[in-house]
Amino acid sequence: MLSSELSAVSSGLNHWIEVDLGALESNVQALRQAVQPSGLIGVVKANAYGHGAHTALALQGMGLEGLAVAWVSEAVALRRAGVTCRVLAMEHVTQAEVAAVVRDEIEVCCHSLALGKLLALRAQQSGGSVRVHIKVDTGLHRFGLSVNEAVVLAEALRLLPGIEVVGLWTHMANADEPDDSFSDAQNAVFAAAVEALPWIPFRHVANSATGLRRSAMRYEGVRVGVSLYGVVPDNTPDPGVRPVLSLRARVARVVQLQRGEGVSYGLEWRADGPSEAGLIPVGYADGWRRSLGNRGEVLIHGQRVPMIGRVCMDQFLVDVTGMGVVEGDVVTLLGSDGDETMSAAEIAGLTGTIPWETLATLGRRLPRLYLREGVVEAVEPPL
Ligand SMILES: *Cc1c(COP(=O)(O)O)cnc(C)c1O
């Protein structure tokens, strides 16, 4: 199942995440094909949906227009990691972040003239300019301005030396719902802003679902997040993407149980006969949710194996009775083993959430191994 090099690198690890850069690249190509001639903005917020910072480095050179994160602090971290392409911080910028925005050449969403003036001043002091995007609140009522406010601000910013208004954008509320009427209403509001601000060159409104479903809403760029990582939103055609991430561990111990003995906190699960329990070194602190206790499954030896007892902060148990499982055997929590696959969508379904959350909450203490055709290209953090 694992390449020989991956077996060697992972032999000393209790747990790890594999990021398949070949799958990532093929997803980029499938998405480019699906939305062309529009471009792609790769959304790498939240540690690249749990895939780790090297993901952003790898995405450079795959033909994206640029990358997007939520916060300036995330954009600064990308620069520190060596990312040199265009990076947009999509959400609220504080005045204290202005210096970092200019220093690290981060594109930001400018929401007020006061912020624009600070950005312009700082940019002029350093002899450069700042690229800003204007966000229109078309109905999600998260971040953004009304059309009138957006027009007034954009025209004022246009006159400030040191500021380049490069983008106009919005975000959809019901992108992956079967009924498109609210998306249509949002796009109609956005179209009024586009009409009033024809000089802004780059318009972007679509996330994965809108971009794949609605050709009229692709404009110059589509902000692809979850689909980049191989997850297709509900009610959305699959452009041919595949999962990029696998979560694996090695069995830390196999314990023999007598009938009636229990496992984990509260001893909620008890053996109904002589049994073997495997200890899996991943817990809720790693994003493996406590609500999976006594409900979830993992893959061992290519078979589905039930989780037993409560999930602890750092580990949980599975029933491996009669399977010949020994310490060090590979466990797949997300990904494929033989003919079986555990998807982020299945785990999300069991835990009452969505694949976005399942991926984005995978813990930072799990090492990420970046693979290309079975060869480990990078490890984060370094082993
Ligand atoms: C997270 C996010 C995206 C990406 O959404 P996906 O559904 O993961 O493709 C796009 N735009 C904004 C504003 C976001 O916050």
The ligand as a Gaussian input file, in Angstrom:
#p B3LYP/6-31G(d) Opt

LIG

0 1
 C      -13.408000      29.642000       1.981000
 C      -13.813000      30.569000       0.921000
 C      -13.800000      30.166000      -0.421000
 C      -13.558000      28.731000      -0.863000
 O      -14.762000      28.011000      -0.751000
 P      -14.876000      26.460000      -1.192000
 O      -16.295000      26.137000      -0.996000
 O      -13.994000      25.707000      -0.246000
 O      -14.405000      26.372000      -2.593000
 C      -14.076000      31.113000      -1.397000
 N      -14.347000      32.393000      -1.046000
 C      -14.398000      32.813000       0.231000
 C      -14.719000      34.229000       0.536000
 C      -14.155000      31.910000       1.258000
 O      -14.233000      32.328000       2.537000

